[in-house]
Every structure is written in C-alpha cells, then in structure tokens.
Amino acid sequence: MKNVFVVGLDERNLEILRRTPTGRQCRFHQLLDLDELQAGEVDINALIAKAEQILDDFDGSVDAIVGFWDFPVTLLVPILCSSRGLPSASLESFVKCEHKYWSRLLQSEVIDEHPPFALVDLNDENVKPPESPGYPMWLKPVKSASSLLAFRVDDDEGFYDAVAKMREGIDMIGRPFEQILERVDLPPEIASVGGRTCLAEGAMHGVQAAVEGYVYKGEVVVYGSLDSVDYPASPVFLRHQYPSELPDEVVQQMRDVAVKVIRKSGMDNSTFSIEFFYDPVEEGLNLLEVNTRHSQSHAKLFELVDGVPNHERMLRLALGQDPRLPDDMKGEFNVAAEWYYRRFDDGVAVRVPTPEEVAEVEESLHGVSVDEIVPQQGERLSDMAFQDSYSFELAKITIGAEDDTELRAKYERCVEDLKFEFIDDGDDSSDRTVQH
C-alpha cells in the first residue's frame, strides 16, 4: 500500500479518493487541516515547517503528496514534494500561473486570446484608472482565491471604491503570497510588483467554459471540457456542467490555447484547468484564468459521466505513473453538473436543512448528492469565509442526468426541498424570510 499525504484532506474527498482504482491501493493521511490552511492570514513558513515535521515523524514511506484546495495548498504541495524528490510541478511554474500579472505577460507571448490588462499600484495615493483596458474592467489582486476581492468596475466611482476595498483586504493573501515569492527567482518586472498589487483586465463577455488537463513527462494532454453557467444578470456561477455543449471547433481552440500556455509556464507532472469566455456572436475566445489547483469540484462530474473521478489522474501523477485512462470508459449518466445554490442578500440563517432532510433529498432523486450545506444555523452569511463579492453560497449540489431537461428538473426539486430561513435585518423574527 502506498502512503499518500493530502494537504487539507476532508471527508468528502477522502471518500472519492478511496473509490478511484489507484486509491484502492493507497492509505491516505491528512497533512494539515483546513482550519489552519484557510483561517485568515496564514504564515506560509510556519505551515511548511509543521508539515515537514509531520512527514519526518511519520513511521513509514512518504510515497506522494497531493492537494486540491486553492492557495496556499496549491503552492505548498510543490515545495513539500521538492524537498523529498517526489513527482510534482516546480514551484516556479505554479507561481507563473498563479501570479495574475506574470501569467498575463507569459500568455501575451504565445497567444492572442486574452484581454487587455494593466497594473494598478495600490501604494500610489494618487492612483488613477488606467487608460487601457478602459471600462468596463475587472480589478483583481495579483493573487487571490475563490474570487476574493474581485470587482467589476464600470466608472471612476466604482474604480476608487474597489481600490479602497482592495487596500483594506489585500494583505490577507498578499502577505503570505510574498512569502512564497521569496522562494522563487523572479524576473525584475515581477519582483518589483510583489504580491500586494492589483491587476486591471478588460471585462470579457459571452459564455464561460473550461478545459481540464495534465502534463506528464513534458506532454500536455487536455482530457475534458466543461461549461460554467452564471446566474442570470450576475457574474457568479450557477453550475459547472460536463461535458461542454460548445461547438467542437471552439472546444478544439480552447485545447490548442491551453497547450501553448501550459508549455510556456514550464509546468510538468501536474493537473491543471483553464477557464475561458467564448462570445458566440463575434466568435471570440478569451482566456480568463489558469488554475494550478486540481479541480476537486469536478471530481464527481467525471465519475458520473466517465466512470472515474479526475482524482485518479492526480494520484497517478503524484505516484510517477502515466495518468492516461482508457478511451472507452463510461459512467452511468450522459451529463452532470455541480450546482451552486446561492442567496444574493445578507442575513442570518435561522434554519438550514437537517442531515435527515438532506438524506431524504438524495434518496428520492437518483444521481443527486448534496455535497455541502454551507451556512451553519445562526451564522450571518457575510461572516462566512471565502465568499465572492456578490453572493453567498447556501449549498453545493452534484447531479447526474440523461439530458439537460432532467438535469434542470432535478435541481429545481432540490431547491424546493432544501428549506432555508433567514432574518434579513436585526433580530426581529417578523423579518424572517424563507428561501426555496
């Protein structure tokens, strides 16, 4: 049996890992818990020292180290693997992708499918909106996670409001990210930027999609394409759906762009995903973001449609094995999606679905799993960690179906049966609202 250490291992992913063909031959060990990895501003060097001590004290072989959470997990894994000679991408190649400005510079050298972009210096008290890209634009920290501190800006007032919010909150990830940057030989144009500045990008429009792939011994392979569907008139995700319904030629263009960008980064021995916007009217494609994070949220989607979670490829790579799977693998369903049930107003959750109610929903709808009820009873939604700037997650629901019609019908049943109640303002129970 191989000993695989998982940074931030949780019960949901442990169950999925154990179901994979390779995972059946492994013992999985938690390496650091989610609370210490995601609670506020973390100390990268302290986390590395603690993880190294755990590995040193382990009475057995350390055969692989993996992770599937966003920062800082993505960058801890290559550091820990490097010190033990385990298969992994280099830290530098990951930083090239995760530092948004560095990533855009590299993209501009090999592809045209990217938006205009410019740096915004938060330390400049007289900072002004850049002439390019112009409005509408997005302001983002050069390093973020889960859309934290990402703002769409449509005018000068919105720009200065976003800059003020950036200055207030950027240290939480920016300072730990700079601890990572100290471990990389940075080119001057990146060293001068650091990890606590801001990137302005031209707002993209169209439908969102993504490709997933891996690099093994220098070969870049794209093995899946997915659609990311937003809530109507909102920039936040309603669902991720596999496989993509975009035309074959668009999917092929995404694959070609992904291969060029990943090769330019120098990444090897790793999975990746890349997000895009496709405008079906102008037939234009733009790269949104390169993710070094293994897509745990897609694991069940691949399992439902292809028969094996994408965690299988991650495990094989971490153990130095070829991650290629048989082309004829088939799951139980033709289509699958992970849905994000959200609320767009703040409030206190005075009632959330009980475990018994969740189990009843899952039993009554074949191919449905309620993966997480996010708020706890009595919790104010704005106090929840790692929410985007526009909405609050209530539940994550994975659904497999025969077709789109069945997929939507199952989701609507889930929303109807999962009962949440909120107090919108103050503590007056008369302000209580029920969300279906």
GUTOR-718511 format. One record per residue (C-alpha): residue number from 0; residue in one letter; y, x, z. Coordinates in nm, 2 decimals, m for minus. Example, Ala and Ser with C-alpha at 12.3 -4.5 7.8 and 13.67 -1.06 7.14 Angstrom:
<site 0 a <m0.45 1.23 0.78>> <site 1 s <m0.11 1.37 0.71>> 
% end
This chain:
<site 0 m <0.00 0.00 0.00>> <site 1 k <0.35 0.12 m0.09>> <site 2 n <0.63 0.11 0.17>> <site 3 v <0.94 m0.04 0.02>> <site 4 f <1.26 m0.04 0.22>> <site 5 v <1.50 m0.32 0.13>> <site 6 v <1.87 m0.28 0.23>> <site 7 g <1.97 m0.61 0.38>> <site 8 l <1.63 m0.78 0.34>> <site 9 d <1.63 m1.15 0.41>> <site 10 e <1.36 m1.41 0.44>> <site 11 r <1.43 m1.59 0.11>> <site 12 n <1.40 m1.27 m0.09>> <site 13 l <1.11 m1.14 0.11>> <site 14 e <0.91 m1.45 0.00>> <site 15 i <1.00 m1.39 m0.36>> <site 16 l <0.91 m1.01 m0.34>> <site 17 r <0.57 m1.09 m0.20>> <site 18 r <0.50 m1.33 m0.49>> <site 19 t <0.55 m1.06 m0.76>> <site 20 p <0.25 m0.87 m0.90>> <site 21 t <0.38 m0.54 m0.77>> <site 22 g <0.50 m0.68 m0.44>> <site 23 r <0.14 m0.79 m0.35>> <site 24 q <0.07 m0.41 m0.33>> <site 25 c <0.37 m0.33 m0.11>> <site 26 r <0.48 m0.35 0.25>> <site 27 f <0.85 m0.45 0.28>> <site 28 h <1.07 m0.32 0.55>> <site 29 q <1.43 m0.42 0.64>> <site 30 l <1.68 m0.13 0.62>> <site 31 l <2.00 m0.25 0.80>> <site 32 d <2.06 m0.62 0.84>> <site 33 l <2.31 m0.84 0.66>> <site 34 d <2.54 m0.88 0.96>> <site 35 e <2.62 m0.52 0.98>> <site 36 l <2.64 m0.49 0.60>> <site 37 q <2.87 m0.79 0.54>> <site 38 a <3.07 m0.84 0.86>> <site 39 g <3.43 m0.75 0.80>> <site 40 e <3.53 m0.39 0.71>> <site 41 v <3.23 m0.17 0.72>> <site 42 d <3.20 0.20 0.79>> <site 43 i <3.01 0.35 0.50>> <site 44 n <2.94 0.68 0.66>> <site 45 a <2.81 0.52 0.98>> <site 46 l <2.58 0.29 0.78>> <site 47 i <2.44 0.58 0.58>> <site 48 a <2.37 0.78 0.90>> <site 49 k <2.20 0.48 1.06>> <site 50 a <1.99 0.41 0.75>> <site 51 e <1.89 0.78 0.72>> <site 52 q <1.78 0.78 1.09>> <site 53 i <1.57 0.47 1.04>> <site 54 l <1.40 0.63 0.74>> <site 55 d <1.35 0.96 0.92>> <site 56 d <1.19 0.78 1.22>> <site 57 f <0.95 0.58 1.01>> <site 58 d <0.59 0.68 1.06>> <site 59 g <0.47 0.67 0.70>> <site 60 s <0.57 0.73 0.35>> <site 61 v <0.90 0.60 0.21>> <site 62 d <0.80 0.51 m0.14>> <site 63 a <1.10 0.31 m0.26>> <site 64 i <1.45 0.19 m0.15>> <site 65 v <1.60 m0.12 m0.32>> <site 66 g <1.87 m0.37 m0.26>> <site 67 f <2.01 m0.69 m0.42>> <site 68 w <2.33 m0.76 m0.24>> <site 69 d <2.68 m0.67 m0.36>> <site 70 f <2.90 m0.40 m0.21>> <site 71 p <2.82 m0.20 0.00>> <site 72 v <2.45 m0.24 m0.07>> <site 73 t <2.48 m0.15 m0.44>> <site 74 l <2.62 0.19 m0.36>> <site 75 l <2.42 0.26 m0.05>> <site 76 v <2.09 0.25 m0.25>> <site 77 p <2.16 0.54 m0.49>> <site 78 i <2.29 0.75 m0.20>> <site 79 l <1.98 0.69 0.01>> <site 80 c <1.74 0.74 m0.29>> <site 81 s <1.91 1.06 m0.39>> <site 82 s <1.86 1.23 m0.06>> <site 83 r <1.48 1.16 m0.08>> <site 84 g <1.43 1.22 m0.45>> <site 85 l <1.33 0.86 m0.52>> <site 86 p <1.39 0.69 m0.85>> <site 87 s <1.74 0.53 m0.88>> <site 88 a <2.05 0.54 m1.08>> <site 89 s <2.31 0.81 m0.99>> <site 90 l <2.59 0.71 m0.76>> <site 91 e <2.85 0.82 m1.02>> <site 92 s <2.71 0.59 m1.29>> <site 93 f <2.73 0.30 m1.05>> <site 94 v <3.08 0.38 m0.95>> <site 95 k <3.18 0.40 m1.31>> <site 96 c <3.07 0.04 m1.35>> <site 97 e <3.19 m0.10 m1.01>> <site 98 h <3.54 0.06 m1.02>> <site 99 k <3.70 m0.21 m1.24>> <site 100 y <3.97 0.02 m1.39>> <site 101 w <3.72 0.31 m1.46>> <site 102 s <3.48 0.06 m1.61>> <site 103 r <3.75 m0.08 m1.84>> <site 104 l <3.86 0.27 m1.95>> <site 105 l <3.50 0.36 m2.05>> <site 106 q <3.45 0.02 m2.22>> <site 107 s <3.76 0.08 m2.43>> <site 108 e <3.60 0.40 m2.57>> <site 109 v <3.29 0.23 m2.71>> <site 110 i <3.36 m0.15 m2.77>> <site 111 d <3.63 m0.38 m2.88>> <site 112 e <3.50 m0.68 m2.68>> <site 113 h <3.72 m0.65 m2.38>> <site 114 p <4.06 m0.80 m2.26>> <site 115 p <4.39 m0.61 m2.24>> <site 116 f <4.43 m0.46 m1.89>> <site 117 a <4.68 m0.26 m1.68>> <site 118 l <4.70 m0.11 m1.33>> <site 119 v <4.93 m0.28 m1.07>> <site 120 d <5.03 m0.04 m0.79>> <site 121 l <5.03 m0.23 m0.46>> <site 122 n <5.21 0.05 m0.29>> <site 123 d <5.51 0.01 m0.51>> <site 124 e <5.75 m0.21 m0.32>> <site 125 n <5.94 m0.28 m0.65>> <site 126 v <5.62 m0.36 m0.84>> <site 127 k <5.68 m0.58 m1.15>> <site 128 p <5.44 m0.78 m1.37>> <site 129 p <5.30 m0.55 m1.64>> <site 130 e <5.43 m0.63 m2.00>> <site 131 s <5.07 m0.63 m2.11>> <site 132 p <4.84 m0.83 m2.07>> <site 133 g <5.11 m1.09 m2.00>> <site 134 y <5.05 m1.44 m1.87>> <site 135 p <4.81 m1.59 m1.81>> <site 136 m <4.63 m1.30 m1.64>> <site 137 w <4.39 m1.23 m1.36>> <site 138 l <4.48 m0.99 m1.07>> <site 139 k <4.18 m0.83 m0.91>> <site 140 p <4.12 m0.54 m0.67>> <site 141 v <3.97 m0.24 m0.85>> <site 142 k <3.67 m0.30 m0.62>> <site 143 s <3.58 m0.64 m0.49>> <site 144 a <3.28 m0.86 m0.42>> <site 145 s <3.20 m1.23 m0.48>> <site 146 s <3.54 m1.29 m0.65>> <site 147 l <3.72 m1.20 m0.32>> <site 148 l <4.09 m1.16 m0.38>> <site 149 a <4.07 m1.25 m0.75>> <site 150 f <4.37 m1.47 m0.86>> <site 151 r <4.46 m1.63 m1.18>> <site 152 v <4.84 m1.58 m1.24>> <site 153 d <5.04 m1.79 m1.48>> <site 154 d <5.40 m1.69 m1.39>> <site 155 d <5.61 m1.45 m1.19>> <site 156 e <5.60 m1.66 m0.88>> <site 157 g <5.22 m1.66 m0.89>> <site 158 f <5.21 m1.28 m0.96>> <site 159 y <5.42 m1.19 m0.65>> <site 160 d <5.22 m1.44 m0.43>> <site 161 a <4.90 m1.28 m0.55>> <site 162 v <5.03 m0.93 m0.48>> <site 163 a <5.13 m1.03 m0.13>> <site 164 k <4.78 m1.16 m0.06>> <site 165 m <4.62 m0.85 m0.21>> <site 166 r <4.82 m0.62 0.01>> <site 167 e <4.72 m0.82 0.32>> <site 168 g <4.34 m0.82 0.24>> <site 169 i <4.26 m0.53 0.02>> <site 170 d <4.17 m0.29 0.30>> <site 171 m <3.85 m0.48 0.39>> <site 172 i <3.67 m0.35 0.09>> <site 173 g <3.92 m0.09 m0.04>> <site 174 r <3.89 0.15 0.25>> <site 175 p <3.51 0.15 0.26>> <site 176 f <3.50 0.19 m0.12>> <site 177 e <3.72 0.50 m0.08>> <site 178 q <3.45 0.65 0.15>> <site 179 i <3.22 0.61 m0.15>> <site 180 l <3.47 0.76 m0.39>> <site 181 e <3.49 1.08 m0.17>> <site 182 r <3.12 1.14 m0.27>> <site 183 v <3.19 1.14 m0.64>> <site 184 d <3.35 1.40 m0.87>> <site 185 l <3.63 1.17 m1.00>> <site 186 p <3.84 1.24 m1.31>> <site 187 p <4.21 1.28 m1.24>> <site 188 e <4.30 0.93 m1.37>> <site 189 i <4.06 0.77 m1.13>> <site 190 a <4.12 1.00 m0.83>> <site 191 s <4.49 0.91 m0.85>> <site 192 v <4.41 0.54 m0.84>> <site 193 g <4.18 0.54 m0.54>> <site 194 g <4.01 0.22 m0.42>> <site 195 r <4.30 0.01 m0.29>> <site 196 t <4.49 m0.08 m0.60>> <site 197 c <4.49 m0.38 m0.84>> <site 198 l <4.39 m0.44 m1.20>> <site 199 a <4.56 m0.70 m1.42>> <site 200 e <4.35 m0.84 m1.70>> <site 201 g <4.42 m1.08 m1.98>> <site 202 a <4.28 m1.43 m1.89>> <site 203 m <3.97 m1.50 m2.10>> <site 204 h <3.86 m1.84 m2.21>> <site 205 g <3.56 m2.00 m2.36>> <site 206 v <3.21 m2.04 m2.22>> <site 207 q <3.06 m1.79 m1.98>> <site 208 a <2.73 m1.61 m2.03>> <site 209 a <2.55 m1.30 m1.91>> <site 210 v <2.27 m1.07 m2.01>> <site 211 e <2.02 m0.90 m1.77>> <site 212 g <1.85 m0.57 m1.85>> <site 213 y <1.73 m0.24 m1.72>> <site 214 v <1.74 0.13 m1.81>> <site 215 y <1.41 0.32 m1.79>> <site 216 k <1.39 0.69 m1.89>> <site 217 g <1.72 0.65 m2.08>> <site 218 e <1.61 0.34 m2.28>> <site 219 v <1.84 0.04 m2.23>> <site 220 v <1.65 m0.29 m2.25>> <site 221 v <1.80 m0.64 m2.24>> <site 222 y <1.54 m0.89 m2.14>> <site 223 g <1.72 m1.22 m2.07>> <site 224 s <2.04 m1.41 m2.14>> <site 225 l <2.19 m1.68 m1.92>> <site 226 d <2.48 m1.93 m1.93>> <site 227 s <2.73 m1.96 m1.64>> <site 228 v <2.88 m2.31 m1.63>> <site 229 d <3.20 m2.38 m1.44>> <site 230 y <3.31 m2.69 m1.26>> <site 231 p <3.54 m2.89 m1.49>> <site 232 a <3.90 m2.76 m1.49>> <site 233 s <3.81 m2.49 m1.24>> <site 234 p <3.73 m2.11 m1.26>> <site 235 v <3.43 m2.13 m1.02>> <site 236 f <3.06 m2.16 m1.10>> <site 237 l <2.88 m2.49 m1.11>> <site 238 r <2.55 m2.33 m1.22>> <site 239 h <2.37 m2.04 m1.38>> <site 240 q <2.12 m2.15 m1.64>> <site 241 y <1.83 m1.97 m1.80>> <site 242 p <1.78 m1.93 m2.09>> <site 243 s <2.12 m1.93 m2.26>> <site 244 e <2.19 m2.20 m2.51>> <site 245 l <2.43 m1.99 m2.71>> <site 246 p <2.36 m1.92 m3.08>> <site 247 d <2.11 m1.64 m3.14>> <site 248 e <2.38 m1.43 m3.32>> <site 249 v <2.60 m1.45 m3.01>> <site 250 v <2.32 m1.35 m2.78>> <site 251 q <2.24 m1.05 m3.00>> <site 252 q <2.61 m0.95 m2.99>> <site 253 m <2.60 m0.96 m2.61>> <site 254 r <2.29 m0.74 m2.62>> <site 255 d <2.45 m0.49 m2.85>> <site 256 v <2.76 m0.46 m2.64>> <site 257 a <2.56 m0.43 m2.32>> <site 258 v <2.36 m0.14 m2.46>> <site 259 k <2.67 0.05 m2.57>> <site 260 v <2.84 0.01 m2.23>> <site 261 i <2.54 0.09 m2.02>> <site 262 r <2.48 0.40 m2.22>> <site 263 k <2.84 0.51 m2.18>> <site 264 s <2.81 0.47 m1.80>> <site 265 g <2.51 0.71 m1.78>> <site 266 m <2.31 0.46 m1.58>> <site 267 d <1.93 0.52 m1.57>> <site 268 n <1.63 0.38 m1.37>> <site 269 s <1.81 0.06 m1.27>> <site 270 t <1.85 m0.30 m1.35>> <site 271 f <2.19 m0.44 m1.44>> <site 272 s <2.37 m0.76 m1.56>> <site 273 i <2.68 m0.80 m1.77>> <site 274 e <2.90 m1.11 m1.78>> <site 275 f <3.09 m1.23 m2.09>> <site 276 f <3.32 m1.50 m2.22>> <site 277 y <3.25 m1.64 m2.56>> <site 278 d <3.51 m1.85 m2.74>> <site 279 p <3.32 m2.08 m2.99>> <site 280 v <3.64 m2.18 m3.16>> <site 281 e <3.76 m1.83 m3.25>> <site 282 e <3.41 m1.69 m3.23>> <site 283 g <3.54 m1.41 m3.00>> <site 284 l <3.34 m1.23 m2.73>> <site 285 n <3.49 m1.05 m2.43>> <site 286 l <3.32 m0.86 m2.16>> <site 287 l <3.41 m0.98 m1.81>> <site 288 e <3.22 m0.75 m1.57>> <site 289 v <2.94 m0.50 m1.54>> <site 290 n <2.72 m0.57 m1.24>> <site 291 t <2.51 m0.29 m1.09>> <site 292 r <2.38 m0.54 m0.84>> <site 293 h <2.03 m0.67 m0.92>> <site 294 s <2.06 m1.04 m0.97>> <site 295 q <1.88 m1.19 m0.68>> <site 296 s <2.03 m1.53 m0.76>> <site 297 h <1.84 m1.53 m1.09>> <site 298 a <1.50 m1.44 m0.95>> <site 299 k <1.37 m1.79 m0.92>> <site 300 l <1.51 m1.88 m1.26>> <site 301 f <1.30 m1.62 m1.43>> <site 302 e <1.00 m1.72 m1.22>> <site 303 l <1.03 m2.09 m1.32>> <site 304 v <1.07 m2.01 m1.69>> <site 305 d <0.89 m1.68 m1.75>> <site 306 g <0.63 m1.69 m1.46>> <site 307 v <0.75 m1.38 m1.28>> <site 308 p <1.07 m1.32 m1.08>> <site 309 n <1.31 m1.05 m1.21>> <site 310 h <1.24 m0.87 m0.88>> <site 311 e <0.92 m0.74 m1.04>> <site 312 r <1.12 m0.52 m1.28>> <site 313 m <1.34 m0.39 m0.99>> <site 314 l <1.03 m0.30 m0.79>> <site 315 r <0.86 m0.12 m1.08>> <site 316 l <1.17 0.08 m1.15>> <site 317 a <1.20 0.18 m0.78>> <site 318 l <0.84 0.30 m0.78>> <site 319 g <0.89 0.50 m1.10>> <site 320 q <0.69 0.26 m1.31>> <site 321 d <0.76 0.11 m1.66>> <site 322 p <0.93 m0.23 m1.59>> <site 323 r <0.83 m0.38 m1.93>> <site 324 l <0.64 m0.71 m1.90>> <site 325 p <0.41 m0.89 m2.15>> <site 326 d <0.60 m1.08 m2.41>> <site 327 d <0.37 m1.39 m2.38>> <site 328 m <0.44 m1.46 m2.01>> <site 329 k <0.52 m1.82 m1.95>> <site 330 g <0.63 m2.02 m1.64>> <site 331 e <0.60 m2.39 m1.56>> <site 332 f <0.94 m2.51 m1.69>> <site 333 n <1.14 m2.47 m2.01>> <site 334 v <1.48 m2.44 m1.84>> <site 335 a <1.60 m2.35 m1.49>> <site 336 a <1.94 m2.33 m1.31>> <site 337 e <2.08 m2.23 m0.98>> <site 338 w <2.35 m2.48 m0.88>> <site 339 y <2.65 m2.42 m0.65>> <site 340 y <2.73 m2.74 m0.47>> <site 341 r <3.10 m2.70 m0.36>> <site 342 r <3.39 m2.86 m0.18>> <site 343 f <3.74 m2.78 m0.30>> <site 344 d <3.93 m2.87 0.02>> <site 345 d <3.91 m2.71 0.36>> <site 346 g <3.77 m2.89 0.65>> <site 347 v <3.53 m2.87 0.95>> <site 348 a <3.17 m2.95 0.88>> <site 349 v <3.08 m3.21 1.14>> <site 350 r <2.75 m3.29 0.98>> <site 351 v <2.52 m3.08 0.75>> <site 352 p <2.18 m3.17 0.61>> <site 353 t <1.90 m3.11 0.86>> <site 354 p <1.59 m2.90 0.78>> <site 355 e <1.39 m3.22 0.77>> <site 356 e <1.63 m3.37 0.51>> <site 357 v <1.62 m3.06 0.30>> <site 358 a <1.24 m3.06 0.31>> <site 359 e <1.23 m3.42 0.20>> <site 360 v <1.45 m3.35 m0.10>> <site 361 e <1.23 m3.06 m0.20>> <site 362 e <0.91 m3.27 m0.17>> <site 363 s <1.05 m3.56 m0.36>> <site 364 l <1.17 m3.36 m0.66>> <site 365 h <0.92 m3.13 m0.83>> <site 366 g <1.07 m2.79 m0.92>> <site 367 v <1.36 m2.82 m0.68>> <site 368 s <1.43 m2.58 m0.39>> <site 369 v <1.74 m2.60 m0.16>> <site 370 d <1.78 m2.23 m0.11>> <site 371 e <2.07 m2.24 0.14>> <site 372 i <2.29 m2.48 0.33>> <site 373 v <2.60 m2.25 0.37>> <site 374 p <2.82 m2.40 0.64>> <site 375 q <2.70 m2.45 0.99>> <site 376 q <2.77 m2.77 1.18>> <site 377 g <3.11 m2.73 1.35>> <site 378 e <3.22 m2.45 1.12>> <site 379 r <3.55 m2.46 0.94>> <site 380 l <3.49 m2.39 0.57>> <site 381 s <3.78 m2.14 0.54>> <site 382 d <3.61 m1.93 0.82>> <site 383 m <3.30 m1.88 0.61>> <site 384 a <3.26 m1.52 0.48>> <site 385 f <3.27 m1.42 0.11>> <site 386 q <3.40 m1.74 m0.04>> <site 387 d <3.61 m1.73 m0.36>> <site 388 s <3.98 m1.82 m0.36>> <site 389 y <3.94 m2.17 m0.49>> <site 390 s <3.64 m2.34 m0.33>> <site 391 f <3.38 m2.34 m0.05>> <site 392 e <3.01 m2.33 m0.11>> <site 393 l <2.81 m2.61 0.06>> <site 394 a <2.46 m2.55 m0.08>> <site 395 k <2.27 m2.34 m0.33>> <site 396 i <2.00 m2.53 m0.52>> <site 397 t <1.75 m2.40 m0.77>> <site 398 i <1.60 m2.64 m1.02>> <site 399 g <1.33 m2.61 m1.29>> <site 400 a <1.31 m2.88 m1.56>> <site 401 e <1.17 m2.98 m1.90>> <site 402 d <1.51 m3.00 m2.06>> <site 403 d <1.89 m3.03 m1.99>> <site 404 t <1.87 m3.40 m1.92>> <site 405 e <1.61 m3.37 m1.65>> <site 406 l <1.79 m3.07 m1.50>> <site 407 r <2.11 m3.26 m1.45>> <site 408 a <1.93 m3.57 m1.32>> <site 409 k <1.75 m3.37 m1.05>> <site 410 y <2.08 m3.20 m0.94>> <site 411 e <2.26 m3.54 m0.91>> <site 412 r <1.97 m3.66 m0.69>> <site 413 c <2.01 m3.36 m0.47>> <site 414 v <2.39 m3.41 m0.43>> <site 415 e <2.33 m3.78 m0.34>> <site 416 d <2.06 m3.70 m0.08>> <site 417 l <2.22 m3.40 0.09>> <site 418 k <2.47 m3.55 0.33>> <site 419 f <2.77 m3.35 0.45>> <site 420 e <3.06 m3.49 0.66>> <site 421 f <3.39 m3.32 0.72>> <site 422 i <3.70 m3.36 0.93>> <site 423 d <3.98 m3.27 0.70>> <site 424 d <4.28 m3.22 0.94>> <site 425 g <4.29 m3.17 1.31>> <site 426 d <4.02 m3.32 1.53>> <site 427 d <4.08 m3.69 1.47>> <site 428 s <3.75 m3.84 1.38>> <site 429 s <3.94 m4.10 1.18>> <site 430 d <4.00 m3.83 0.92>> <site 431 r <3.63 m3.78 0.87>> <site 432 t <3.51 m3.77 0.50>> <site 433 v <3.16 m3.79 0.37>> <site 434 q <3.06 m3.58 0.07>> <site 435 h <2.77 m3.67 m0.16>> 
% end
